[in-house]
Amino acid sequence: SYHLPRLIGIAKTKQLMLTNRSLSAEEALQWGLVTEVVADEELAARADQLAGQMVKTAAGSNGGVKALLLDTFSNGLEQQMELEG
């Protein structure tokens, strides 16, 4: 109830929570809940490919990027810009 309205808006959140329905993979993609949809038989290869790309980034930078992105919801613009600088 905290994150979902911030991701997809209050109207879509109400629709999901009050009807208790499940989303298809395509709907989840359209609503911005997932970034990519692949066929079942392609899933392992795609996961390996993404993991390989993440491993190639600077050591330790992924954790900092994730923390920075999460902080954006609680920081003001100036505070966030200071963290990014």
C-alpha positions in Angstrom: 0.0 0.0 0.0 3.0 2.3 0.2 5.0 1.7 -2.9 2.4 0.6 -5.4 0.5 3.9 -5.6 3.8 5.7 -6.1 4.7 3.3 -9.0 1.3 3.1 -10.9 -0.9 5.8 -9.4 -3.8 5.6 -6.9 -6.5 4.6 -9.5 -4.7 1.5 -10.8 -3.7 0.6 -7.2 -7.3 0.7 -6.1 -8.4 -1.3 -9.1 -5.9 -4.0 -8.2 -6.4 -4.1 -4.5 -10.2 -3.8 -4.4 -10.7 -6.5 -7.1 -7.8 -8.7 -6.0 -7.1 -9.6 -9.6 -3.8 -10.6 -11.1 -2.0 -8.8 -13.8 -0.8 -10.5 -17.0 2.9 -10.0 -17.8 2.0 -7.6 -20.6 -0.2 -5.5 -18.2 2.7 -5.4 -15.7 5.0 -4.2 -18.4 2.5 -1.5 -19.6 1.9 -0.3 -16.1 5.6 0.0 -15.4 5.8 -2.7 -12.8 8.4 -4.7 -14.8 11.0 -3.5 -17.3 10.9 -6.5 -19.6 8.9 -9.6 -20.4 10.5 -12.6 -22.0 9.3 -16.1 -22.9 9.7 -18.8 -20.3 12.3 -20.6 -22.4 14.4 -17.3 -22.7 14.3 -16.4 -19.1 17.5 -18.1 -17.8 19.5 -16.8 -20.8 18.2 -13.3 -20.3 18.8 -13.3 -16.6 22.4 -14.5 -17.2 22.9 -11.7 -19.8 21.7 -9.0 -17.4 23.8 -10.4 -14.5 26.8 -10.3 -16.8 26.1 -6.7 -17.6 25.8 -5.8 -13.9 29.1 -7.6 -13.0 30.9 -5.4 -15.6 30.0 -2.2 -13.7 32.5 -0.6 -11.2 32.9 -2.7 -8.1 30.6 -1.4 -5.3 28.8 1.1 -7.5 25.5 -0.8 -7.9 24.8 -0.6 -4.2 25.4 3.1 -4.2 23.2 3.6 -7.2 20.3 1.6 -5.7 20.6 3.6 -2.4 20.6 6.9 -4.3 17.5 5.9 -6.2 15.6 4.8 -3.1 16.5 8.0 -1.3 15.0 10.1 -4.1 11.5 9.4 -2.6 12.4 10.9 0.8 14.8 13.7 -0.2 14.1 17.1 -1.5 15.6 18.2 -4.8 18.6 20.1 -3.2 19.4 17.2 -0.9 19.3 14.7 -3.7 21.5 16.8 -5.9 24.1 17.0 -3.1 24.1 13.3 -2.9 24.6 12.9 -6.6 27.4 15.5 -6.7 
